[in-house]
């Protein structure tokens, strides 16, 4: 578990506040990437690429709806992070559906 550090916590280590760690966000996104690789190898590149696009869309939605942003997905401002994730999801999704020879 990750701990935040402030003046009161430094004075009394037993009263340290716990802040959420990046584990849940990182594990969720890693599972999406691993699933896309497995599907890409076993089923087809198009499906694997669409799962990558879906993973990016989930990351953008999670960042947009979380109160303080999930630790591990927060890079810049909320708007920039959401726009980047959703924009990349759309571009990768469109390329997966329209690229010739991807099957």
ABEGO torsion letter per residue (X at the ends): XBBBBBAAAAABAAABBBBBBAAAAAAAAAAAAAAAAAAAAAAEAAAAAAAAAAAAAAAAAAAAABAAEBBGABABBAAAAAAAAAAAAAAAAAAAAABBGBX
